[in-house]
Structure formats: structure tokens, C-alpha cells
Amino acid sequence: SFILSIDSLTLKIEGLMRSFCEQLNISTSQGKQNGVQEVLLHNILDNEGFKKHFNQDDLLLFNYLFNNENGLNLRNNTAHCFYNENNYSSNLMLLLLAALLRLGKNNFMQTNKG
């Protein structure tokens, strides 16, 4: 069963994308009337600062997996439990692993603050 691993890895990849943006000084939040809110994952994928670090194939994979327009919308479907056990497969797990490797191809040195 790939349910636990796909659910977990999907959210971890979202966190890695947000961390990647923070290292590049790309904002992952926006001001609202009642405070600050995290932007949606598809907004991160559409950010020009994010996109310039990946080739077209990388971006197509990310958008296919995580976008709601013509994609699997995997983050939303797993986070909100819209998938049933028939939606989980080894193929989906392999796509997530490919996305993780594509995201990890960039190397940034962590700088000490202060």
C-alpha cells in the first residue's frame, strides 16, 4: 500500500518548495485583511523567481502533479482526503520521487544569520 508514503511525501514536497522559495527570498505568504496567509502551491509554481531555477520538463512535472488545472492536484487531493485507496499506486509514487529529485537538483548553501 502506498497510501501513507504518498500522503506524507506529497506534503513534504510542498514544504520543500516553500523552503526553496524562502532561501531565494521569494515570499510564500501574502497579506490579508485579517492577517497573513500562506499562498497556494499553484501560486508558488507560477512564481517567476521559482520557475527560473527549473527547466521546462521540471515545471511540467510539478504542474502535472500539483496543479488543479489539467493536473492531478495531488496536494489538495491527499491533504483533504479526496482520494480513496484505488487512487494510490506505485506509478504515482514514482512520479513523486521524480519530482523530489528534480527539486533537489539545486544546491543552496545555508547562510548563518547574525
Secondary structure, DSSP 8 states (H G I E B T S, - for coil): --HHHHHHHHHHHHHHHHHHHHHTT---EEEETTEEEE--HHHHHH-HHHHTTS-HHHHHHHHHHH-SSSS--HHHHHHTT---GGG--HHHHHHHHHHHHHHTT---------
